[in-house]
Amino acid sequence: MKLMLTEQVAEFLGVKVERVKRLARESLLIAKSEDNNGEMQFDADEVAKYKELAERFGGF
C-alpha cells in the first residue's frame, strides 16, 4: 500500500488541500494514518478509485 500525504492527494485530484480535508471529515476519503506532524495519509489506490468515481458523477 502506497500512502499519499494530503498535499499529494490534492494535487492528484486537482483540488485544494482544504477540499481534501473536508472530504476526509465527511468520510468520503478515509485517512489510513497520520505522520509525525499529524498530517493525514491516504491509500493511493483508494484515492484513484475515488477520483474515477467522482469523474463518473460529473467531476469535483
VENTASUL-V759289 format. One record per residue. OMEGA is omega in degrees with one decimal (* if undefined). Layout:
OMEGA
OMEGA
//
This chain:
176.3
-179.5
178.5
174.3
-177.4
-179.2
179.2
177.7
180.0
179.5
-179.6
-178.5
-178.5
179.3
177.8
179.7
-179.7
178.8
178.3
178.6
178.4
176.6
177.7
177.8
-178.9
178.6
174.6
169.2
-176.1
176.0
-179.7
-179.2
174.6
177.1
-177.0
-179.9
-178.8
-179.9
179.6
177.1
-175.1
175.8
-176.3
180.0
179.3
177.2
178.8
177.5
178.2
-179.7
179.1
179.5
-179.7
178.5
177.1
-180.0
174.7
175.9
-175.5
*
//
